[in-house]
């Protein structure tokens, strides 16, 4: 009999990809409807995927703790394992590569909020709540306009421009969401083998903006130049634009070199294979939404 998973935030990036990966693996999947009783919706579920995240960083101080309280209550009521996508914010500017033994020393307000959130999941494990926190860098998802890669970095690729928000030579961690969701499902299938609280980095792909420009140039057959985003706009508009204020706080990650340790994931999934980076980039370039669909001429797609 197929196990049942409840997906929270199934219309979002991680939640939507997790739903597809679970269905492909034979799970019975239920979507959580916002505003309903989460604990009641979780009855009979073996897995709860927490894909809920306030869009545009809206009201994180209030909403992230509220979501965490609801998810933990649903886990207690159902006995389900929790699958939580983590990010790199709690690490601040600690030496890397980052992994489960890296200290949480956030240098941003959002980093503090996420570190406090993770501490609650970790504490719940002492009372029997199983949680897998799968931690990735910036999300990559072709055709998704909300992703930074599509919204900013590749927004002018059809004009031969790659946009950087910081040092183009700084290594940066990225998580291709279809791969991350596939890893989440494989980890969930391990059942009680991982520890009650499993903090597992999803290393994904790490590359610089300069490397990205070179790869896109090779894949498209067109020269690419790197353009620096006028980040002073975030400062100017912060008093009246919430998203600008929140993005400004995280700009340090665009210049601070960082990557995630691939060893813990391979401990649990020794045969794990990421989608090759060139293939990931081709999917981005061929997706609807990029100006002029730069790859349509080069590939005929």
Number of C-alpha atoms within 10 A of each C-alpha: 6 9 14 21 26 25 27 25 22 22 14 16 21 26 24 19 21 31 28 16 21 22 15 12 14 12 19 16 20 17 18 20 13 10 6 9 12 20 16 11 17 27 17 15 21 19 27 27 27 22 22 24 19 13 11 13 17 14 11 18 14 10 15 20 16 12 16 18 15 14 23 21 15 22 26 18 16 19 19 24 24 25 23 24 23 21 20 24 22 24 22 19 18 16 12 13 14 20 21 14 7 13 13 19 15 19 17 17 16 19 21 19 19 23 20 16 18 19 11 15 23 20 12 18 15 11 10 14 19 26 26 24 22 22 22 24 23 20 21 24 24 23 18 17 15 15 16 15 22 22 15 17 22 23 18 18 27 18 15 18 19 26 21 23 18 18 17 22 16 18 21 21 23 20 22 24 22 23 19 25 24 20 22 23 21 17 21 19 13 11 13 11 10 16 12 19 21 18 22 27 26 31 26 27 23 19 18 19 22 19 15 20 23 17 17 23 17 13 17 20 12 17 13 21 16 18 15 15 14 12 15 10 12 19 15 12 13 16 10 9 12 15 15 19 18 19 16 15 16 16 14 17 21 20 17 17 20 22 25 25 17 17 15 18 19 15 11 16 14 10 8 13 11 16 12 10 16 14 11 17 19 17 15 22 26 20 19 14 16 21 13 15 17 20 23 13 10 13 11 7 9
